[in-house]
Amino acid sequence: MHISTALLAWYDREKRSFPFRGVSDPYQVWVSEIMLQQTQTTTVTGYFTRFIARFPDVASLAAADETAVLKAWEGLGYYSRARNLHKAAKIIEGEREGRFPQTAADWQTLPGVGPYTAAAVASIAFGEAVPAIDGNLTRVICRLHLVEEDPAIPSVKRRIYALGQALMPKERPGDMNQALMDLGATICTPGTPDCPRCPLIAFCEANKAGLAETLPNLSAKKPQKE
C-alpha cells in the first residue's frame, strides 16, 4: 500500500469536521485559508461562518467598504490579512473579471497569498497536485523520511518540498494536504507523537530509528532584542 492510499483511507475515517471542510468553492477555500494563517482552527470556525454569511461571494466582498470588512474580521487579529483579502477581491472582480487563479503560482500574484496558502487553495479548490508545506507538513515529512538536517536550510527546505510533492496523488491532492495537516495536528504532533495510532507507522523511518520525538531538528530561534 502506498503512503497516500493509507493516509487518505485514515482521513476518510478520522477527518476533523469544520464548516470549510468538504468545500470546493474557491472563494470559501481562499477565505478560510487566509483566516487560518496564524490562527487556530477552532477560533476560525465561527468567524468563517459569519464572514461568508456577510460576504457570500467575491463580488460582495469586492463591493464592500473596507470598514465593513474590518468589522467582520474584528477579533481575529492580524488585520493586514483582511485588508489584503479585500484588495485581492477587488483585483479578482475587476482586473480578472471575476475569474479566480487556478494554479498555486497564479494565486501568489494576489496580495496576502504566500506559497503555503496558494498551494492549499489550488489543491483543494482546483485539484492541483502541489504540497502545502507548513509546520505540520514539515514535521510529518521530516519524520516520515528521516530528514535530520535543519528544515530552515534552503537545500533542506527544497528537499522537503520535493518529498512533499512526491506524496501528492493526482486524484484528491487537496484531501491529501488536509490529511497531512490533520495527521500533524492530532497524531504526529510536536514533541511526543502518538506513533502507535499513526496510519503511516509502517512507512515512518524516524519511528524505525527511534528518532520521531527529536525531529524536526529545528534551529534555535534567535533571542528577541530588548
Secondary structure as UniProt FT lines:
FT   HELIX           3..14
FT   TURN            19..22
FT   HELIX           26..36
FT   TURN            37..38
FT   HELIX           41..54
FT   HELIX           58..63
FT   HELIX           66..73
FT   TURN            74..75
FT   HELIX           80..93
FT   TURN            94..98
FT   HELIX           104..107
FT   TURN            108..109
FT   TURN            111..112
FT   HELIX           115..126
FT   HELIX           135..144
FT   TURN            145..146
FT   TURN            151..152
FT   HELIX           154..167
FT   HELIX           173..186
FT   HELIX           195..197
FT   TURN            199..203
FT   HELIX           205..209
FT   HELIX           212..214
//
